């Protein structure tokens, strides 16, 4: 015999725990606070045990509530997965995918691939949050994240997209006025526009790696700002390949020391580990893996 489960009560209870209060849970569920409180009260009455200790400011889990929450959360996630699987079986993938990326990386890498993705999958909506903050995908319910650099140990699944290497570039006006360095050591006699305080550049050339110190006349914490300063002729910059691909092609920038590249960092696509990934998330992850790899690979040709 199948026992009746208070699903609405379990959802309300889990939402209160996740949100930290009845007011926040009501807002998330789109219900009046009294309705959420009533559902939790009815759940406690049916179980014959108190799950939450209520105070004027916060709610706290009882020992029984903590045990119930751990098991109920897994059950609710499994129910959501079953719901998604049933919807996915009905033809083309549809629905909302949420993702996050660092400001510069997202603004540079994502618009063109997402335009092509929207053409191929018109029933999938993508919401992108660009932020320097490391978003907790599980706690905040985000499907995908683009991350750069070394990844900390975590339970997230990491899919390597490629390496974001940099190339040295300058405007034609700067080159005309100051000339071009012939070897890395010559950079010490040139002006540079640097990202943050990175005045020591690690370059890789025909004979292996080399390190040079540069005169960072201007520094910025935004790649687009550094790019703009280089275009304005302020100095030589080390910029990611995707940023300078078009300016090199149209001649507004030229390569400096074209046999050298700046040591790159790994770019990964991350998503929570789980038994089931909705098709809408899986198809976007696969699409970005195909599209972003070629954008990251290899420096553009010399200008």
N, C-alpha and C positions, 0 to 999 in steps of 0.2 A: 504494500500500500504506500502510495506517494504522500508524504506529509506536506501540508500546506505551508509555504514559506512566505513570510512577510517581506516581499521584495521591496516595496515602496519604503517600508521602515528601515530596511538595511541600507538602501540608497541614501535616505535622509541621514541616518546615523553616520555612515562613512563620509558624507559630505561635511557634516559638522566637525568631525575629527580632522579632515583634510584642510578645511577652511579655518578652523580654530575658534569658531563661534557660530551660534545659531543665526545671527544676522548675516554673516558672510555666506553661510551655507544657503540661506533663503535667497540671497541675491544670485548665487551661482545656479540654483535650481529654478529660479523664476517663480518662487512660491512666497506666500506671506510667512513671516517668522512664526506666527501661531500655527500654521499648517505643518511646518517642519518640526516644531516642538511637539505637536500632537502625534505625528507619525513616530517620533522617537519614543515618546511615552507609551504608545500602544505596543511598540516592539518590546520595550522593557517589561510591560505587563504580560505579554504573551510568553516571554521567556522566564518570567518570574525572578528577574535579577536586575539590579541597577547597573547600567553600562557607563553612565556619565555622572560625575559630580559637578553640579552647577554652582558657580559663584557669580557675583555681580559683574565681573569682568571677563572671565574665561570659563571654559569647561575643561575638565580633566577626566581622563579615562580611569575607571576602576580596574582592578586586576582582571575581573571577568570581562570588562569592556575591551581591554587590550587584547585578550585572547580571542574574543569574538571578532574584533576588527581585523586581526591578522588573517583569519580564515575567510571572513566575509569579503575582504578586499580581493583576495584571490578568486573567489567565486564570482564576484561582480566583474572582474576583468575577463574571466572566462566567458561569462554571458555576453559581454561586449564583443569579444572575439567571434562568438557564434553569430551574433547579430550582424557583424561586418561580413563574415563569410557568406551568410545568406544573401545579403545585399549584393556582394561581389559576384555571386553566381548568376545574377540577372543581367547578363550582357556586359556592355562596356563599363570600365571602372568609372566611378563618379564619387563626388563628395569633396571634403576639405582635407588638405595636407598642410600642416604647419611646419615651418622650418626656421632655422636661425643661422646667421653667419656674421663674422666680423664686418664692421661697416665697409671698409675699403674693399675687402675681398668680395663681399656680396654685391656691392655697386659695380664692380668691374667685371666679375665673372658670370653673374647670374642673369642679367636682363635678356641677352640674346638667346641663351638656351631655353629660358622660360617662355619666350615668345614662340619658339619652335614647338615646345612641349604643349602650349595652349592650342596650337593649330592641330596637333595630333590627338590631343585628349581634351576636347572642349567641355566635357562635363566634370572635369576635375578643377577645383579652385585651389590656388596656392597662396598662403599667407606667409610672408617672410618678415622676420624681425631682425633688423640689422643692429647689432649692439656689440660693444667691446666686452661686455660681461659674459662669463662662461655660464650658459644657461643649463640648469639641471633638467634634462629632457624628461626624466621619469616624474619628478615632482611637479613640473609645470605642464606636463602633457604635450610636449612638443615631439613631432614625428622624426625630424631629421636635423642634423647640424653639420655645417662645414667648419672644420677646425684646421689650424695651421700649427706646425711645429711638433715637438715631442708630446705625446699623449700620456697623461697620468694613468696609473692602473685604475680600471673601472670595469663595471659589468656591461658597458656599452659595446656594441659591435662596431668595429672600425673597418672601413673599406677605403683602401688607399687609392687616391685619384691621380697622383703624380707629384712632381716636385715643382714648387714655385721658385724658379731661378730668376736672377736679376741680370740686366745688362747695363753697361755704362753708356749714357747718352748725353748729348748737349744740343743746344739750339745752334742753328747755322750762324746766328749773330754772335754767339759766344765764341765759336770756333774761328770766325773771321777776325775777331778782336784779340783773342788770346792764343790762338793756335791749338794744336792737339798734342796730347802726350804720346810719346812713342813707346814708352815702356811703363810698367806700373809705378816705378820710383818717381816718374815725372809728375804723378798726381800730387805730390807734395807741393808743387809750385803752381797748382791751379786752385781755383775756388770750387767748393762743392756744396751741393744742397743735400742734406742728410735727413734720414728718417729718425726721429727722436734724437738720441745722442750718439748715434752709431757713426763715429768718426774713424773707426778702424774697420776697413773693408777686407773681407776674406774673399780673394779671387782665385779662380781655378783657370789655368792656362795650359798651353802645350806641354810645359815642363812640370806640371803639377800645381799644387796650391801655393799661394803667396799672400802675405798680409801687408797692407799699406795703411798709413795714417793720412787722413785728408783734413783739409782746412774747411770745417763746416761753417761757412759764412751765414747760412740760414738753416735752421732745423725745424721740422714740423712733425706732428704726430698723426698726420693724415697723408696717405699716399697721393691722393688727388691734389693736395696742396703742394707737395714736393714736385709732382709732375708739372703743375702750373708754374712754379718758380723756375724749373728747368726750361720750360717753353719761353719764359720771359727773359732768359739769358743770364740768370743769376749765377749759374755754375753748372758743373757736371753732376749728374745724379745717377744713382744705381736704382733702377726701377724694374718691377716685375715684367716679364715678357708680354703678358696680355695687355698691360697698360700702354706699352710703347709700340705695339704692332702697327697700329694705324698711323701714328705720327711718323714712324720710320718710312712707311709706305708712301705717305704723301709728301715727305721731304721736310716736314717741320722740325724733325729731330734727326740727328745723325749718330751713328754708333761711334763710340770712343773705345780704343783698344778692343777691336772686334774679335780678337782671338781669346779674349778673357770673358768669363761670366762670374757673377757674384754667387757664392755658394748658396744653394737654395734650401728651402724647408719643405718637409712633406706636407701634403694637403690630404686630409681624410674626410670622408663622409661618415658620420656617426648616427646610429639609431639604437633604440633600446632593444635589448635581447628579449625575445619572446617566442612562444610556440607558434604564433600566427601574426603575420604582417598583412594588413589590408592591401588589396591589389593596387589601390590608388597610390599608396606609399611605395610599394615595391616597384611599380612602373616608373615613378619619378626618380627613385634611387638608381634604377638601371639606366634611365635616360641621362641623368647627370653624370654617371660614371662614364658613359660613352662620349658625352659632349665636352666635359671639362678636361678630360685627359689630353686631347689634342691641343686645347688652348694653353695648357701648362707646358707641353713638351717643346723643348728646343727653343733657342733664341731666334728672333727674326733676323733676316739678312741685313748686312751692313747697309747704312744709308749712304 
